[in-house]
Amino acid sequence: MHSSLLKLAIGAGTAAALLVPAVTVSAGSTPAQLYNSSVNVAANGNLPSVGAEAYSFKEFGNEVELVGNHLSSVVVDLSSWGCQNGSWNAQNCGTVSGAKFSEQITFSIYAAPTLSNPNIAGAMLASKTQTFNIPYRPSANFAHCTGAQAGEWWDSALSTCFNGKLVAITFTFPAMTLHHTDVVYGISYNTTHYGPHPIGEGAACF
């Protein structure tokens, strides 16, 4: 857990597989936590997730109520399904230990919807785009992960097979006061066909 954060959760699963289980927001110069949506992520090799490519979205988020309004950072837990070679769905994922891919991700905070537009987020209050080096998920383990779990990786600490790999990233904002405690957060990144600026089928990762 990081101090001064807005901890929220998000998840995903595509070639640049990312995001959906947990977000943490913190605030100010003191280590105060404004919001924490996460479960005990330390006890999980992965968490349920949704990805832009699989679920056809441009931006994913939720409306939350903060306990303060002095933002300084946000932690997001992602689920990485990307393989250095092969793919999770072909059950032939291969990854050299420590290998990572680069992904640009944006975290935005909006004012809450108005009564006249209850399904649309309000004005943008803050936004930060950062490039992260995301670990690929580990290679398929054919000794432990068989049958319905064929092609998944083996978490020896939990004695469990997973498709995605839990990864935490931190967005660092200039210390600011939001002037709102009821806010909407959104997270976005590009995939082959979805996100703010889809990268297309000509990309090397297609």
Residue frames as a rotation matrix with the C-alpha (Angstrom) as fourth column:
MET 1
0.579 0.816 0.000 0.00
0.816 -0.579 0.000 0.00
0.000 0.000 -1.000 0.00
HIS 2
-0.471 -0.746 0.471 1.37
0.735 -0.627 -0.259 3.40
0.489 0.224 0.843 -0.92
SER 3
-0.258 0.355 -0.899 0.82
0.670 -0.604 -0.431 6.56
-0.696 -0.714 -0.082 1.04
SER 4
-0.323 0.222 -0.920 -0.94
-0.358 -0.929 -0.098 9.51
-0.876 0.297 0.380 -0.52
LEU 5
-0.997 -0.061 -0.049 -2.90
-0.069 0.401 0.914 7.50
-0.037 0.914 -0.404 -3.10
LEU 6
0.051 0.997 -0.058 -6.34
-0.947 0.030 -0.320 6.84
-0.317 0.071 0.946 -4.56
LYS 7
-0.845 -0.423 0.327 -6.39
-0.328 0.893 0.307 3.04
-0.422 0.152 -0.894 -4.63
LEU 8
0.267 0.923 -0.279 -8.80
-0.841 0.082 -0.535 1.82
-0.471 0.377 0.797 -7.28
ALA 9
-0.368 -0.436 0.821 -8.99
-0.062 0.893 0.446 -1.50
-0.928 0.113 -0.355 -9.13
ILE 10
0.469 0.454 -0.758 -9.14
-0.791 -0.165 -0.589 -2.24
-0.392 0.875 0.282 -12.81
GLY 11
-0.106 -0.549 0.829 -8.18
-0.133 0.834 0.536 -5.18
-0.985 -0.053 -0.162 -15.08
ALA 12
0.433 0.277 -0.857 -7.66
-0.841 -0.217 -0.495 -6.49
-0.324 0.936 0.139 -18.60
GLY 13
0.041 -0.454 0.890 -6.57
-0.049 0.889 0.456 -9.34
-0.998 -0.062 0.014 -20.84
THR 14
0.985 0.158 -0.072 -5.30
-0.080 0.046 -0.996 -8.90
-0.154 0.986 0.058 -24.39
ALA 15
0.483 -0.871 0.089 -1.90
0.629 0.274 -0.727 -8.86
0.610 0.407 0.681 -26.10
ALA 16
-0.552 -0.575 0.604 -1.23
-0.075 -0.687 -0.723 -5.84
0.831 -0.444 0.335 -23.94
ALA 17
0.137 0.779 -0.611 -3.35
0.521 0.468 0.714 -7.48
0.842 -0.416 -0.342 -21.31
LEU 18
-0.817 -0.464 0.342 -4.00
0.012 -0.607 -0.795 -5.18
0.576 -0.645 0.502 -18.43
LEU 19
-0.832 0.200 0.517 -6.35
-0.400 -0.862 -0.311 -3.92
0.384 -0.465 0.797 -15.78
VAL 20
-0.038 0.965 0.260 -9.47
-0.318 -0.258 0.912 -4.41
0.947 -0.049 0.317 -13.39
PRO 21
0.333 0.302 -0.893 -9.24
0.697 0.558 0.450 -5.31
0.635 -0.773 -0.025 -9.87
ALA 22
0.442 0.112 -0.890 -8.12
0.891 -0.169 0.422 -2.51
-0.103 -0.979 -0.175 -7.52
VAL 23
0.116 -0.387 0.915 -7.39
0.413 -0.819 -0.399 1.17
0.903 0.424 0.065 -7.13
THR 24
0.228 -0.082 -0.970 -5.88
0.960 -0.148 0.238 3.17
-0.163 -0.986 0.045 -4.28
VAL 25
0.329 -0.102 0.939 -5.95
0.375 -0.898 -0.229 6.95
0.867 0.427 -0.257 -4.07
SER 26
0.092 -0.336 -0.937 -3.86
0.988 -0.089 0.129 8.92
-0.127 -0.938 0.324 -1.61
ALA 27
0.658 0.368 0.657 -3.55
0.494 -0.869 -0.008 12.53
0.569 0.330 -0.754 -0.78
GLY 28
0.922 -0.114 0.371 -1.52
-0.279 -0.859 0.430 15.46
0.270 -0.499 -0.823 0.44
SER 29
0.004 -0.997 0.083 1.85
-0.693 -0.063 -0.718 15.54
0.721 -0.055 -0.691 2.20
THR 30
-0.334 -0.045 0.942 0.63
-0.843 0.461 -0.277 13.20
-0.421 -0.886 -0.191 4.92
PRO 31
-0.956 -0.116 -0.268 0.11
-0.238 0.842 0.484 9.48
0.169 0.527 -0.833 4.19
ALA 32
-0.358 0.910 0.212 -3.69
-0.461 0.025 -0.887 9.62
-0.812 -0.415 0.411 4.04
GLN 33
-0.938 0.106 0.330 -5.63
0.319 0.635 0.704 7.20
-0.135 0.766 -0.629 1.91
LEU 34
-0.665 0.700 -0.259 -8.67
-0.703 -0.704 -0.100 8.63
-0.252 0.115 0.961 0.17
TYR 35
0.513 0.837 -0.187 -10.10
-0.845 0.456 -0.278 5.45
-0.148 0.301 0.942 -1.30
ASN 36
-0.698 -0.707 0.117 -9.30
-0.667 0.700 0.253 1.74
-0.261 0.099 -0.960 -1.48
SER 37
0.354 0.879 -0.321 -11.33
-0.935 0.325 -0.142 -0.65
-0.020 0.350 0.936 -3.61
SER 38
-0.208 -0.566 -0.797 -8.90
-0.668 0.678 -0.307 -3.55
0.715 0.468 -0.519 -3.45
VAL 39
0.948 0.291 -0.126 -9.18
-0.140 0.741 0.657 -6.93
0.284 -0.606 0.743 -1.82
ASN 40
0.540 -0.801 0.257 -6.11
-0.325 0.083 0.942 -8.47
-0.776 -0.592 -0.216 -0.22
VAL 41
0.837 -0.169 -0.520 -4.07
-0.516 0.070 -0.853 -8.40
0.181 0.983 -0.029 -3.41
ALA 42
-0.151 -0.962 0.226 -0.99
-0.988 0.147 -0.036 -9.76
0.002 -0.229 -0.973 -1.64
ALA 43
-0.326 0.104 0.940 -2.79
-0.355 0.908 -0.223 -13.09
-0.876 -0.406 -0.259 -1.36
ASN 44
0.705 0.670 0.232 -3.69
0.025 0.303 -0.953 -13.23
-0.709 0.677 0.197 -5.06
GLY 45
-0.419 -0.812 0.406 -1.64
0.488 0.175 0.855 -14.26
-0.766 0.557 0.323 -8.08
ASN 46
-0.894 0.248 0.373 -4.35
0.240 -0.437 0.867 -12.66
0.378 0.865 0.331 -10.19
LEU 47
-0.578 0.782 -0.232 -7.78
0.020 -0.271 -0.962 -11.04
-0.816 -0.561 0.140 -9.91
PRO 48
0.151 0.701 0.697 -10.88
0.874 0.235 -0.425 -11.01
-0.462 0.674 -0.577 -12.17
SER 49
-0.540 -0.444 -0.715 -10.46
0.071 -0.871 0.487 -8.44
-0.839 0.212 0.501 -14.93
VAL 50
0.654 0.645 0.395 -11.87
0.515 0.002 -0.857 -6.90
-0.554 0.764 -0.330 -18.09
GLY 51
-0.452 -0.891 -0.045 -9.86
0.501 -0.295 0.814 -5.74
-0.738 0.346 0.579 -21.08
ALA 52
-0.185 0.363 -0.913 -10.49
-0.515 -0.828 -0.225 -3.09
-0.837 0.428 0.340 -23.74
GLU 53
-0.742 -0.146 -0.654 -10.04
-0.663 0.299 0.686 -5.50
0.095 0.943 -0.319 -26.65
ALA 54
-0.912 0.371 -0.177 -12.22
0.381 0.924 -0.023 -8.24
0.155 -0.088 -0.984 -25.17
TYR 55
-0.218 0.869 -0.444 -14.97
0.831 -0.073 -0.552 -5.92
-0.512 -0.489 -0.706 -23.91
SER 56
-0.160 0.152 0.975 -14.80
0.884 -0.416 0.210 -3.23
0.438 0.896 -0.068 -26.64
PHE 57
0.753 0.452 -0.479 -14.35
0.627 -0.714 0.311 -0.16
-0.201 -0.534 -0.821 -24.48
LYS 58
0.404 -0.573 0.714 -12.53
0.256 -0.678 -0.689 3.14
0.878 0.461 -0.127 -24.85
GLU 59
-0.555 -0.504 0.662 -12.29
-0.506 -0.426 -0.750 3.90
0.660 -0.751 -0.018 -21.15
PHE 60
0.079 0.526 -0.847 -13.21
0.446 0.741 0.502 1.89
0.891 -0.418 -0.176 -18.05
GLY 61
-0.830 -0.424 0.363 -14.09
-0.108 -0.516 -0.850 3.21
0.548 -0.744 0.383 -14.59
ASN 62
-0.081 0.783 -0.617 -16.61
0.862 0.366 0.351 3.84
0.500 -0.504 -0.704 -11.87
GLU 63
0.201 0.210 0.957 -18.07
-0.279 -0.924 0.261 6.51
0.939 -0.319 -0.127 -9.60
VAL 64
-0.075 -0.306 -0.949 -16.60
0.810 0.537 -0.237 6.55
0.582 -0.786 0.207 -6.08
GLU 65
0.855 0.323 0.406 -16.88
-0.004 -0.778 0.628 8.63
0.518 -0.539 -0.664 -2.92
LEU 66
-0.142 -0.985 -0.101 -13.55
0.340 0.047 -0.939 9.82
0.930 -0.167 0.328 -1.49
VAL 67
0.498 0.253 -0.829 -12.87
0.862 -0.039 0.506 10.57
0.096 -0.967 -0.238 2.17
GLY 68
0.090 -0.479 -0.873 -10.79
0.304 -0.821 0.482 13.63
-0.948 -0.309 0.072 1.26
ASN 69
0.917 0.343 0.206 -9.85
0.299 -0.247 -0.922 15.71
-0.265 0.906 -0.329 -1.78
HIS 70
0.480 -0.821 -0.310 -6.06
-0.753 -0.566 0.336 16.22
-0.451 0.072 -0.890 -1.73
LEU 71
0.984 -0.003 0.176 -4.79
0.093 0.857 -0.508 13.95
-0.150 0.516 0.843 -4.51
SER 72
0.259 -0.937 -0.236 -1.16
-0.797 -0.345 0.495 12.98
-0.546 0.060 -0.836 -5.02
SER 73
-0.744 -0.544 -0.389 -1.08
-0.668 0.593 0.449 9.46
-0.013 0.594 -0.804 -6.47
VAL 74
0.461 0.887 0.044 -3.15
-0.865 0.459 -0.201 6.50
-0.198 0.054 0.979 -7.62
VAL 75
-0.718 -0.625 0.308 -2.33
-0.544 0.779 0.312 2.78
-0.435 0.057 -0.899 -7.55
VAL 76
0.389 0.815 -0.428 -4.02
-0.918 0.307 -0.251 0.47
-0.073 0.491 0.868 -10.03
ASP 77
-0.326 -0.421 0.847 -3.78
-0.337 0.889 0.311 -3.32
-0.883 -0.184 -0.432 -9.98
LEU 78
0.086 0.262 -0.961 -3.67
-0.995 -0.018 -0.094 -4.80
-0.042 0.965 0.260 -13.46
SER 79
0.422 0.013 0.906 -3.99
-0.083 0.996 0.024 -8.31
-0.903 -0.086 0.422 -14.80
SER 80
-0.098 -0.572 -0.814 -1.35
-0.914 -0.272 0.301 -8.94
-0.393 0.774 -0.496 -17.47
TRP 81
0.621 0.376 0.688 -2.27
-0.075 0.902 -0.425 -11.66
-0.781 0.212 0.588 -19.98
GLY 82
0.724 -0.367 -0.584 0.38
-0.686 -0.287 -0.669 -10.77
0.077 0.885 -0.459 -22.55
CYS 83
0.732 -0.518 0.443 2.88
0.332 0.838 0.433 -13.48
-0.596 -0.170 0.785 -23.60
GLN 84
-0.014 -0.823 -0.567 6.36
-0.515 -0.480 0.710 -12.81
-0.857 0.302 -0.417 -24.97
ASN 85
-0.832 -0.134 -0.538 5.77
-0.536 0.438 0.722 -15.71
0.139 0.889 -0.436 -27.37
GLY 86
-0.715 0.642 -0.275 2.57
0.578 0.765 0.284 -17.60
0.392 0.044 -0.919 -28.13
SER 87
-0.486 0.623 0.612 -0.67
-0.565 -0.759 0.324 -16.60
0.666 -0.188 0.721 -26.42
TRP 88
-0.707 0.270 0.654 -2.88
-0.576 0.317 -0.753 -17.51
-0.410 -0.909 -0.069 -23.50
ASN 89
0.293 0.956 -0.008 -5.76
-0.765 0.229 -0.602 -18.62
-0.573 0.183 0.799 -25.75
ALA 90
0.425 -0.236 -0.874 -3.51
-0.658 0.582 -0.478 -20.88
0.621 0.778 0.092 -27.83
GLN 91
0.973 0.004 0.232 -2.32
-0.194 0.564 0.803 -22.43
-0.127 -0.826 0.549 -24.55
ASN 92
0.542 -0.835 0.097 1.32
0.792 0.469 -0.391 -22.01
0.281 0.289 0.915 -25.64
CYS 93
0.935 -0.144 0.324 2.38
-0.210 -0.961 0.179 -18.91
0.286 -0.236 -0.929 -23.70
GLY 94
0.398 -0.875 -0.278 6.15
0.889 0.442 -0.118 -18.59
0.226 -0.200 0.953 -23.39
THR 95
0.864 -0.100 0.493 7.91
-0.162 -0.983 0.086 -15.85
0.476 -0.154 -0.866 -21.42
VAL 96
-0.121 -0.952 -0.281 11.54
0.496 0.187 -0.848 -15.40
0.860 -0.242 0.449 -20.37
SER 97
0.324 0.247 -0.913 11.66
0.946 -0.090 0.312 -14.59
-0.005 -0.965 -0.263 -16.67
GLY 98
-0.217 -0.376 -0.901 11.69
0.533 -0.819 0.214 -10.82
-0.818 -0.434 0.378 -16.12
ALA 99
-0.790 -0.075 0.609 10.59
0.599 -0.308 0.739 -9.92
0.132 0.948 0.289 -19.67
LYS 100
-0.221 0.697 -0.682 8.34
0.420 -0.563 -0.712 -6.83
-0.880 -0.444 -0.169 -19.95
PHE 101
-0.252 0.187 0.950 6.44
0.917 -0.267 0.296 -4.81
0.309 0.945 -0.104 -22.55
SER 102
-0.942 -0.134 -0.309 5.90
0.224 -0.934 -0.277 -1.05
-0.251 -0.330 0.910 -22.65
GLU 103
-0.199 0.945 0.261 2.35
0.909 0.078 0.410 0.28
0.367 0.319 -0.874 -22.37
GLN 104
-0.937 -0.014 0.350 1.05
-0.058 -0.980 -0.192 3.86
0.346 -0.200 0.917 -22.21
ILE 105
-0.246 0.856 -0.455 -1.89
0.892 0.383 0.239 4.12
0.379 -0.348 -0.858 -19.80
THR 106
-0.661 0.112 0.742 -4.02
-0.152 -0.988 0.014 7.10
0.735 -0.104 0.670 -18.79
PHE 107
-0.381 0.567 -0.731 -5.82
0.921 0.307 -0.242 7.57
0.087 -0.765 -0.639 -15.48
SER 108
-0.676 0.235 0.699 -8.40
0.012 -0.944 0.329 10.37
0.737 0.231 0.635 -15.32
ILE 109
-0.626 0.525 -0.577 -10.69
0.716 0.093 -0.692 11.76
-0.310 -0.846 -0.434 -12.63
TYR 110
-0.616 0.532 0.581 -13.98
0.235 -0.580 0.780 13.46
0.752 0.617 0.232 -13.50
ALA 111
-0.736 0.526 0.427 -16.68
-0.670 -0.470 -0.575 15.28
-0.101 -0.709 0.698 -11.59
ALA 112
-0.673 0.562 0.481 -19.72
0.275 0.794 -0.543 13.18
-0.687 -0.233 -0.689 -10.74
PRO 113
-0.661 0.516 0.546 -22.60
0.632 -0.010 0.775 13.01
0.405 0.857 -0.319 -13.25
THR 114
-0.888 0.442 0.128 -25.31
-0.458 -0.826 -0.329 15.66
-0.039 -0.351 0.936 -13.00
LEU 115
-0.375 0.839 0.394 -28.99
-0.011 0.421 -0.907 14.95
-0.927 -0.345 -0.149 -12.44
SER 116
0.451 0.567 -0.689 -29.70
-0.649 -0.322 -0.689 16.00
-0.612 0.758 0.223 -16.02
ASN 117
0.377 -0.402 -0.834 -27.03
-0.693 0.475 -0.542 13.59
0.614 0.783 -0.099 -17.40
PRO 118
0.610 -0.046 0.791 -26.86
-0.730 0.356 0.583 10.78
-0.309 -0.933 0.184 -14.81
ASN 119
0.838 -0.265 0.478 -25.00
0.321 0.946 -0.037 8.36
-0.442 0.184 0.878 -17.10
ILE 120
0.554 -0.660 0.507 -22.28
0.459 -0.266 -0.848 10.74
0.694 0.703 0.155 -18.27
ALA 121
0.038 -0.635 -0.772 -19.25
0.986 -0.103 0.133 11.75
-0.163 -0.766 0.622 -16.19
GLY 122
0.882 0.288 -0.374 -18.81
0.294 -0.955 -0.043 15.45
-0.369 -0.072 -0.926 -15.49
ALA 123
0.808 -0.589 -0.033 -15.89
-0.475 -0.616 -0.628 17.72
0.350 0.523 -0.777 -16.30
MET 124
0.434 -0.751 -0.498 -12.36
0.566 0.657 -0.498 16.32
0.701 -0.066 0.710 -16.14
LEU 125
0.992 -0.081 0.095 -10.66
-0.124 -0.574 0.809 17.27
-0.010 -0.815 -0.580 -12.87
ALA 126
0.142 -0.984 0.111 -7.28
-0.773 -0.041 0.633 15.61
-0.618 -0.176 -0.766 -13.36
SER 127
0.993 0.114 -0.021 -5.58
-0.102 0.776 -0.622 13.27
-0.055 0.620 0.783 -15.83
LYS 128
0.152 -0.987 0.060 -2.18
-0.784 -0.084 0.615 11.61
-0.602 -0.140 -0.786 -16.03
THR 129
0.953 0.030 -0.300 -0.65
-0.235 0.700 -0.675 9.54
0.190 0.714 0.674 -18.82
GLN 130
0.169 -0.924 0.344 2.40
-0.832 0.054 0.552 7.43
-0.528 -0.379 -0.760 -18.02
THR 131
0.386 -0.158 -0.909 4.32
-0.624 0.681 -0.383 4.69
0.679 0.715 0.164 -19.80
PHE 132
0.416 -0.154 0.896 4.79
-0.789 0.428 0.440 1.55
-0.452 -0.890 0.056 -17.74
ASN 133
-0.476 -0.559 -0.679 6.97
-0.735 0.677 -0.042 -1.51
0.483 0.479 -0.733 -18.23
ILE 134
0.393 0.784 0.481 4.46
-0.912 0.400 0.094 -4.31
-0.119 -0.475 0.872 -17.62
PRO 135
-0.635 -0.611 0.473 5.71
-0.551 0.787 0.276 -7.86
-0.541 -0.085 -0.837 -16.93
TYR 136
-0.274 0.507 -0.817 4.44
-0.675 0.504 0.539 -10.48
0.685 0.700 0.204 -19.35
ARG 137
0.654 0.486 0.580 2.53
-0.747 0.536 0.394 -13.28
-0.119 -0.691 0.713 -17.63
PRO 138
-0.276 -0.821 0.500 4.68
-0.681 0.534 0.501 -16.36
-0.679 -0.202 -0.706 -16.90
SER 139
-0.671 -0.091 -0.736 4.95
-0.668 0.504 0.547 -19.30
0.321 0.859 -0.399 -19.30
ALA 140
0.490 0.845 -0.214 2.38
-0.723 0.530 0.443 -22.07
0.488 -0.062 0.871 -19.44
ASN 141
-0.529 -0.596 0.604 3.07
-0.827 0.523 -0.209 -24.83
-0.191 -0.610 -0.769 -16.93
PHE 142
0.034 0.561 -0.827 2.09
-0.743 0.568 0.355 -28.17
0.669 0.602 0.436 -18.46
ALA 143
-0.735 -0.335 -0.590 3.02
0.112 0.798 -0.592 -30.16
0.669 -0.501 -0.549 -15.37
HIS 144
-0.882 0.358 -0.305 0.63
0.302 -0.068 -0.951 -28.48
-0.361 -0.931 -0.048 -12.91
CYS 145
-0.319 0.775 -0.545 -1.93
-0.535 -0.622 -0.571 -26.76
-0.782 0.109 0.614 -15.16
THR 146
-0.997 -0.005 0.082 -3.91
0.056 0.689 0.723 -29.33
-0.060 0.725 -0.686 -17.13
GLY 147
-0.363 0.927 0.095 -7.45
0.906 0.375 -0.195 -30.03
-0.216 0.015 -0.976 -18.28
ALA 148
0.644 0.716 0.269 -9.61
0.751 -0.659 -0.042 -26.89
0.147 0.230 -0.962 -18.07
GLN 149
0.815 -0.397 -0.422 -6.53
-0.088 -0.805 0.587 -24.96
-0.573 -0.442 -0.691 -16.86
ALA 150
0.291 -0.721 0.629 -4.22
0.876 0.465 0.127 -26.07
-0.384 0.514 0.767 -19.68
GLY 151
0.125 -0.364 0.923 -1.94
0.726 -0.600 -0.335 -23.26
0.676 0.712 0.189 -20.82
GLU 152
0.895 0.227 0.384 -2.09
-0.077 -0.770 0.634 -21.33
0.440 -0.596 -0.671 -17.54
TRP 153
-0.161 -0.977 0.137 0.91
-0.303 -0.083 -0.949 -20.45
0.939 -0.195 -0.283 -15.38
TRP 154
0.381 0.219 -0.898 1.58
0.611 0.669 0.423 -22.02
0.694 -0.710 0.122 -12.01
ASP 155
0.227 -0.255 0.940 1.80
-0.637 -0.769 -0.055 -19.90
0.737 -0.586 -0.337 -8.84
SER 156
-0.205 -0.392 -0.897 3.85
0.282 0.854 -0.437 -22.13
0.937 -0.343 -0.065 -6.56
ALA 157
-0.949 -0.159 0.271 3.24
-0.182 -0.426 -0.886 -19.91
0.256 -0.891 0.376 -3.52
LEU 158
-0.313 0.922 0.226 -0.53
-0.901 -0.214 -0.377 -20.34
-0.300 -0.322 0.898 -3.86
SER 159
-0.821 -0.058 0.569 -0.46
0.060 0.981 0.186 -23.77
-0.568 0.186 -0.801 -5.55
THR 160
0.293 0.956 -0.028 -2.88
0.260 -0.108 -0.960 -22.37
-0.920 0.274 -0.280 -8.13
CYS 161
-0.505 -0.370 0.780 -2.98
0.838 0.004 0.545 -21.91
-0.205 0.929 0.308 -11.92
PHE 162
0.188 0.533 -0.825 -3.79
0.176 -0.845 -0.505 -18.50
-0.966 -0.050 -0.252 -13.44
ASN 163
0.479 -0.021 0.877 -4.12
0.877 -0.034 -0.480 -16.99
0.040 0.999 0.002 -16.91
GLY 164
0.609 -0.214 0.764 -3.30
0.047 -0.952 -0.304 -13.39
0.792 0.221 -0.569 -15.94
LYS 165
-0.167 -0.751 -0.639 -0.57
0.899 0.150 -0.411 -12.07
0.404 -0.643 0.650 -13.65
LEU 166
0.795 0.518 -0.314 -1.31
0.606 -0.684 0.405 -9.40
-0.005 -0.513 -0.858 -11.04
VAL 167
-0.358 -0.883 0.304 0.73
0.864 -0.437 -0.252 -6.22
0.355 0.173 0.919 -11.54
ALA 168
0.524 0.492 -0.695 0.50
0.732 -0.678 0.072 -2.93
-0.436 -0.546 -0.716 -9.59
ILE 169
-0.287 -0.580 0.762 1.28
0.807 -0.575 -0.134 0.43
0.516 0.577 0.633 -11.21
THR 170
0.029 0.229 -0.973 1.38
0.804 -0.583 -0.114 3.90
-0.594 -0.779 -0.201 -9.65
PHE 171
0.222 0.110 0.969 0.29
0.713 -0.696 -0.084 7.17
0.665 0.709 -0.233 -11.27
THR 172
-0.345 -0.417 -0.841 1.98
0.872 -0.473 -0.123 10.19
-0.347 -0.776 0.527 -9.69
PHE 173
0.461 0.586 0.666 0.02
0.735 -0.673 0.083 13.44
0.497 0.451 -0.741 -9.81
PRO 174
-0.669 -0.508 0.543 1.24
0.106 -0.788 -0.607 16.90
0.736 -0.348 0.581 -8.83
ALA 175
-0.704 0.428 -0.567 -0.26
0.669 0.132 -0.731 17.46
-0.238 -0.894 -0.379 -5.37
MET 176
-0.803 0.490 0.338 -3.67
-0.142 -0.709 0.691 18.99
0.578 0.507 0.639 -5.96
THR 177
-0.711 0.697 0.099 -7.04
-0.096 0.044 -0.994 19.66
-0.697 -0.716 0.035 -4.39
LEU 178
-0.823 0.388 0.415 -9.91
0.563 0.459 0.687 18.19
0.076 0.799 -0.596 -6.37
HIS 179
-0.819 0.572 0.037 -12.70
-0.559 -0.782 -0.275 20.29
-0.128 -0.246 0.961 -4.78
HIS 180
0.248 0.881 -0.404 -14.88
-0.819 0.413 0.398 17.19
0.517 0.232 0.824 -5.15
THR 181
-0.530 -0.386 0.755 -15.23
-0.715 0.683 -0.152 14.01
-0.457 -0.620 -0.638 -3.12
ASP 182
0.354 0.655 0.668 -17.87
0.079 0.691 -0.719 12.36
-0.932 0.307 0.193 -5.32
VAL 183
-0.114 -0.539 -0.835 -15.89
-0.839 -0.397 0.371 11.58
-0.531 0.743 -0.407 -8.48
VAL 184
0.950 0.262 0.172 -15.67
-0.108 0.789 -0.605 9.26
-0.294 0.556 0.777 -11.46
TYR 185
-0.068 -0.996 -0.056 -12.35
-0.523 -0.012 0.852 7.65
-0.850 0.087 -0.520 -12.34
GLY 186
0.941 0.315 -0.120 -11.43
-0.259 0.448 -0.856 6.27
-0.216 0.837 0.503 -15.75
ILE 187
-0.055 -0.974 0.218 -8.51
-0.291 0.224 0.930 4.27
-0.955 -0.012 -0.296 -17.08
SER 188
0.912 0.384 -0.142 -7.66
-0.216 0.156 -0.964 3.86
-0.348 0.910 0.225 -20.75
TYR 189
-0.274 -0.960 0.055 -5.02
-0.367 0.157 0.917 2.32
-0.889 0.232 -0.395 -23.01
ASN 190
0.175 0.320 -0.931 -4.85
-0.971 -0.099 -0.216 1.30
-0.162 0.942 0.294 -26.65
THR 191
-0.110 -0.177 0.978 -5.31
-0.018 0.984 0.176 -2.18
-0.994 0.002 -0.111 -28.10
THR 192
-0.770 -0.237 0.592 -5.69
0.524 0.293 0.799 -3.49
-0.363 0.926 -0.102 -31.65
HIS 193
-0.441 0.700 0.561 -9.25
0.649 -0.184 0.739 -2.23
0.620 0.690 -0.373 -32.15
TYR 194
0.632 0.768 -0.102 -10.16
0.574 -0.377 0.727 -0.31
0.520 -0.518 -0.679 -28.98
GLY 195
-0.102 -0.589 -0.802 -9.01
0.868 -0.446 0.217 2.37
-0.486 -0.674 0.557 -26.57
PRO 196
0.359 0.265 -0.895 -8.74
0.036 -0.962 -0.270 6.10
-0.933 0.065 -0.355 -27.42
HIS 197
0.310 -0.351 -0.884 -6.43
-0.926 -0.323 -0.196 5.47
-0.217 0.879 -0.425 -30.41
PRO 198
0.823 0.062 0.564 -6.48
-0.052 0.998 -0.034 1.81
-0.565 -0.001 0.825 -31.56
ILE 199
-0.049 -0.977 -0.209 -3.09
-0.512 -0.155 0.845 0.65
-0.858 0.148 -0.493 -32.85
GLY 200
0.420 0.337 -0.842 -4.49
-0.906 0.105 -0.410 -1.49
-0.050 0.936 0.349 -35.68
GLU 201
0.919 0.055 0.389 -3.71
-0.071 0.997 0.026 -4.95
-0.387 -0.051 0.921 -36.97
GLY 202
0.723 -0.691 -0.002 -0.37
0.028 0.032 -0.999 -3.95
0.691 0.722 0.042 -38.49
ALA 203
0.423 -0.574 0.701 1.34
-0.892 -0.399 0.212 -3.64
0.158 -0.715 -0.681 -35.12
ALA 204
-0.441 -0.735 -0.515 3.98
-0.599 0.669 -0.440 -6.22
0.668 0.114 -0.735 -34.19
CYS 205
-0.875 0.090 0.476 1.95
-0.396 0.433 -0.810 -7.35
-0.279 -0.897 -0.343 -31.18
PHE 206
-0.012 0.951 -0.310 -1.17
-1.000 -0.004 0.026 -8.17
0.024 0.310 0.950 -33.26
